[in-house]
Amino acid sequence: MSATAMPRQHRRIEWRRVALHGGALAVLLVLLYPLAWLVATSFKPADEVLASLALLPSRLATENYGTAAEGIEGVTLLQLFGNSLTISLGAVLGNVLSCSLAAYAFARLRFTMRGPLFAFMIATIMLPHHAVLIPQYIVFNQLGMVNTFWPMVLPKFLATDAFFVFLIVQFMRGLPRELDEAAKIDGCGPFRIFARVVLPLTRPALITTAIFTFIWTWNDFFTQLIYLFEPEKYTLTLALRTFVDTSSQSAYGPMFAMSVFALLPIVLFFLAFQRLLVEGMANSGLKG
Amino acid sequence: MANTSTAPATSAAPAGTGPKADTTAGTGTKGPGRPPRRERQGAAWVFLSPWVLGASVLTLLPMAVSLYLSFTDYNLFDPPSWIGLRNYVQMFTEDPRLLRSIGNTLLYVLVAVPLQLALALAVALALKSMRRGRNFYRSAFYAPSLLGASMSIALVWRAIFNDGGTVDNLMSGLGFHIGGWVNQPGWALVSVALLTVWQFGAPMVIFLAGLQQIPQDLYEAAAVDGAGRWRQFASITLPMLSPVLFFNLVLQTIQAFQVFTPAFAVSGGRGGPADSTLFYTLYLYERGFTASHMGYASAMAWMLLLAIGIVTAVLFRTSRSWVFYANEEAG
């Protein structure tokens, strides 16, 4: 290749990079538009929601947030937020505890039927929730747990989110076995090995599990729709549901002000842990 | 799904190291206080007990009960009465709305999943060749996958695709007057599909991770042999990426079959306009929890389970001809 060809090739690569970044920014703009729209609309006065096509409101109509704070059906926004938080934190605790226990057994201990049970556990990742929905509802109904938070939280303490068991298993398999062996020689039983050696090292996978569980539970609509029917028990998601029937434009401001609160924890979690979340997702598709 | 396809292999891997540990235990019997095998098994079952309880009481048993209920007429209050195959017969002969919901769901899966995966792959390829800013875009593009499942975004979607909403205005400006997509039977489903496509970030992240695992020297060798960029894509990238593509395809298809929240929001909870967004799960919810036909809804749930099982099995079967595992050749 002659010396004159080099700079030209270099320039071509420069153009490619500009095009790549231009394209990526364009995609970013489209992706972010609904979010910008949501925030902007939450500050729009009622008469501007449709009349004006501008994204930015002419004045900041903070009264939408005042209306949203009053909540719905006599239940304040704070209470709705608290309900969502209680359910999500309960689910996080349950998933981290039960999934790490099960994962340790699958990753490190030997027991009869481990192969078939592991295969079954993996298969339940693909099981549609609807296949168990109605009998589960009947069980929770019999236990008097309908219209309580238990149907959202209790299953998490029983490691029903197989996806996370799998995620933690994959992570634990990456830990050197020599550590277990060394602890064993030092006289540790399986419980102490788990608590003192494996669990601390598994922290990244546990944090990923915690954050994903929080976000998915916080976002969940279907389960809450089925189990919660008294306004005092409503979550933010369910409160938003009451706006689904009334699509009148005048309710737009308060509705999207409430939506902002419903998205806020997810956005904050995402900003704080985006690297962890993205890598957790990336690892789910690859062999450990 | 890569999960499942690796399940036998991965579960075999520790089993392979297991005997090794056994032999060291066997030869090194001097090691004091090595607990007997049964006791070690006991420990495993203690660790496993929450999962065993959950899997039996909240998964296996409900599946069996759901199957039983699907042969009954049950309204949650009176005891179920056995009616044999009536629910299933009714589904396919006397319930046009059910057939409609199947059609809608299939159409949605066939539109949304390929579009979403194609976009995810295209963006992953673009990001891979990017030197700076890759991690930033990767994170930013992933965000909608977390937010998009929420009721908030579903409501935003309904508003911007509504009459006078942004999309409506934009299309009118371009000379295509469609009106409010969510009010038109032909377009409401498209708006829901676009919400799914908007969440291309999750499969994109997995594609990108897969792309980064492809050894660079394969490309260098191909370049030396004079392979152009398309040739490299077709002969290296696609085959090397096929397990990841398969994983994404299975995962997204299964998820798409169960879509609920956006259809609920866009249609005001009823699957409208004119049942055009009446997805299978929405109809299942309506039959079971609004109309209290729990037996019928159970039959629907089992048909869904069956459908997902069949689709997954078909995908696995066809995957043999197009999914390439690098270690197959080595092994």
Interface residues (C-beta under 8 A of the other chain):
Chain A: R16 R17 L20 H21 G23 A24 V27 L28 L31 L32 Y33 P34 L35 W37 L38 T41 L50 L53 L97 S98 L101 A102 Y104 A105 F106 A107 R108 L109 R110 F111 T112 R114 G115 L117 F118 A119 F120 M121 I122 A123 T124 I125 M126 L127 P128 H129 H130 A131 V132 L133 I134 P135 Q136 I138 V139 N141 P155 F157 L158 A159 T160 V165 F166 Q170 R173 R177 E181 I185 G187 G189 P190 F191 F194 I215 W216 N219 F221 F222 L225 I226 T237 L240 R241 F243 V244 D245 S247 Y252 M255 F256 S259 V260 A262 L263 I266 V267 F270 Q274 R275 L277 V278 M281 A282 N283 S284 G285 L286 K287 G288
Chain B: M1 A2 N3 T4 T6 A7 P8 T10 S11 A12 A13 P14 A15 T17 G18 A21 G31 G33 P35 R40 Q41 A43 A44 W45 V46 F47 L48 S49 P50 W51 L53 G54 A55 V57 L58 T59 L61 P62 M63 V65 S66 L69 L76 V123 A126 L127 S129 M130 R131 G133 N135 Y137 R138 S139 A140 F141 Y142 A143 P144 S145 L146 L147 A149 S150 M151 S152 I153 L155 V156 W157 R158 A159 I160 N162 G164 T166 N169 W198 A202 V205 I206 L208 A209 G210 Q213 V244 F247 N248 V250 I254 F257 Q258 F260 T261 F264 A265 G268 G269 T281 L284 Y285 G288 F289 M294 A297 S298 M300 A301 W302 L304 L305 I308 T312
